[in-house]
């Protein structure tokens, strides 16, 4: 009876997996297509990967996207951690409700609204202050805006579950509040900070809508370049680029999983009363 009832669930599961991964497999297969026509198979070839290495526009856009993602995610980690600490450690302070609303607003705000408001802000700042001109700086500032919200929510949940008595014990032994936070609390919330950084890096690298509003001439990110090319038709070098990104993400996932398993085995060996099986 249980086996019969599980068949529909397994069917839906496999259907969802197929809808997600079959297009990716088709994309990787057609990245080795010798024909310049995407929907016509002309034989196996790696020419598009070689051509991709000489495509300066895509390489420059990829480098810009990585630089923006690194800067935005790092800045968002600092601001988000400070905001989460303020919300958790200080129960009552003027403007707490306002800060909470400002933290949660970017999570539900449509990206097109965020992009328009950021564009108007930067245009007004240029008219009044003469800075910043649209380009790398405006993209980073815009990405920090919505990435900080994700960092704050993630770190806040981990900080609320942390044992405050450990930090208080360190202060009783003579540590300053700043040193107790850096040496006790920070290592405890480090997994949340690292995961938030990775999430922000991915969101920044993938952003298209907000970047399209705040980017200036000569500052096109990789999603913007790909979208502009796709509007004229998917070219095989885009398939090659997407395949490289998929493979890179897959390698990172496998490496992260390996590190997690290695850490679990190490903790299991260090646990008292654990026997090691050969």
N, C-alpha and C positions, 0 to 999 in steps of 0.2 A: 504493500500500500504506500509506504514511504518512497519506494523507488519510483512508482508511477507519479506521485505528486511532485517529485524532484525533476522529472523530465521537462515539464514546461519551464521551470526556473532555469535549468541548464541550457535550454534552447534560447531563452531570452539572453542569458549571459553570453553564449557563443555568438549570438547575433550582434550584440553590442560590441564585443571584441572585434568581430569581423568588420563592422562599420568603421571602427577606429583604425585598425591596423592594415586592412587590405588596401585602402588608398595609399598608405605610406609605402607598402611593398611595391605597388604599381609605380609610384613615383621613383623609387630607387631603381626599379628595373628599366624604366624609360630614361633614366639618366645615362645609361650605357647605350642608348639608341644612336646609331650612326646617322639616321635621317634627321634633317633639320625640322621636319614636321613632327609635332608631338604625338599625334594620334596614328602615325604610320611607322611600323617597325622596319628599319632598314638594315638590321644587323648589329652585331656587338661592336662597340667602340668606346674608347676612353678619351676621345678627342675633346669632349666638352669639359672634362676636368682640366685638361691642359689649357684649353681656352679660358677657363675660369681664372686660372692663375695669372693670366695676362690682362684680365679685365680690371683696369685701374679704378673704374667707377665703383664696382662692387667691393673691391678690396678697401678703398678709401671709406666707403659707407660702413663696411663691417668694422674697421678700426675705430671710426667715430662712435658707432654704437657701443663697442666694448668700453671705450673711454668714458662715455656718458654713463653707462651702467655701473662701472667701477666707482666713479665719483658720486653718483646719486645714491647708490646703495650704502656706501661708507658714511656719507653725510646723514642719510636717513637713520642709520643705526645709532649714531650719536644722539640725534634729536629725539628719536623714538624711545630710546632707553631712558633719557632724562625725563621725558613726559610720562612714561610708565612709572618711573620711580616717584615722581611727584603725585601721581594719582593714587598710588598704593600706600606710600609712606605718610602722606599728609591727608588725613581724612577730611579736614575742613580748612579751606583757605579761600579768599575772595577770588571768584572767577573759576572755581572748580567745575561747576556745571557747564559754563561756557567752554572751557577747555575740553571737557568730555564730548560735548557736541561737535566741536571743531575737529576732534580726532576721528569721530565716527562719520562725519559728513562725507569725506572723500570716498568712503567705502560704498556709499549708496548713490553718490552723485554721478549722473551720466558723464562719460568722458568728453562728449562734445560740449557740454556746458562748462566743464573744467577748462577745456581748451580755449573756448571763447573768452572766459573771464581772465585767463592767464594772458591771452593776446592783448586784451584791453588794458590790463595792468602794465604790461611791458611797453606798450605804445605810449601810455600816459607817462611812465617813468622816463622814457627817452625824450619826450617833449619837455618835461620839467627838469630832469637832471642830466639829460644827454647820455644816459646809461640805463640798462644794458642794451646794446644792439642785438638783434635777434641772431642767434647762432648757438654755439656750444654752451655758453653760460645760461641762456634762457631755457634751453632744453634740460640742462641739469637741474636748474631751480624748479622747473615744472615737475620733473620726475621725483625730486625730493618731496614735493608737496603731497603726492598721493602715496609714495612709498613709506613716508613716516607714519601714516595711519596703520599700515599693516605691521610695522615694527612695534608700535605702541600696544596694539591689541595682543600680539603674540607674547611680548616680553611681560606685559601686565599680568596675563594669566599665569605665567611661570613664576613671577615674583610674588603673586598672592599665595601660591602653594609653597613657597620657600619658608624655611624655619627661621623666624626672626630672632629666636633665642641664641642662635650661633653668633650672629653679629653682635648682639648685646653682650654675650660672654667675652668676645674679643675686645669690646670697649671696656669691660670691667677689668681686663688684664692690662690695660694701658694703651690700647690702640685708639687712634683718632677715628672719628666717624668715617672720614674719607678712606683711611687705610683699611678699616674693617669692611667697608663696602667693596674695595678693590680686591682684597685678599680672601674674603669669605663669600660675600653675596655674588660678586661677579663670576667666579667659577661655577657657582650653582646655576646661574641663569645663562651661562655660556652656550649651552645647546640651543636655547631659544634665540639667542642673538645670532648664532651662526645660521640657523634655519631661516631667520628673518632676512639676513643678508643675502642668502641664496634666493629667497623668494623675491626680494627687491631687485636683485640682479636680473632675474628672469623677466619680471614685469617690465623693467626699464628696457631690456633688450628687445622685448616683444611689442612695445608700445608704438602705435601708429597714429591714432587720432590726435592725441595731445601734441605729439611731436610735429604733426603736420601744421598745427596752428602756430606754434612758437618758434619753429625753425626758420632760419633766414636763408638767403641765397648762399649756395656753396656749403650748406650744413645739412645735408640729407642723410638721415640714418638708414640702416639697412632695410628695415620694413618699408620705409618710404620709397626707396629705389626699387625694391621688388614689386611693390604695388603699382608704381608707375610703369614698370615693364609688363606686368601682367595685364594691365588695361589694353595694351597693344597686342596681346597674345603671349601665351606661355612659351618661352624659349628653352631649349634643352640645357643651357648653362644655368638657368634658374633651378631646373631639376637637379643638376649636379650640386649646386650650392645647398639646396634643401636636403639632399642626401647626406652631405658632409655634416650639416647641423644635426640631423637625426642620429647619425653615427656617433658624433661627439657627445650628444646627450646620453645615448645608450652606454657609452664607455664610462661616463661620469656616474650613471646609476649603478652599473656593475661594480665600479670601484667603491662607491659609497656603501653598497651592500656588503662588499667584502670587508671593509673596515668595521662595519657594524657587527658582522659575524665574528671577526677577530676579537673585538672588544668583549662580546658576550662570552667567548671561550676563555678569554683572560680572566674575566670576573668569575666565571664558573670554577676555574682552577684556583683562584685566590680565596674562594669561599671555604670556610672551615668544614671539614668532614667530607670533602669532595674527593671521589676516587676517579682516577684517570684510566679510561679504557684504551687499550692499545689496539 
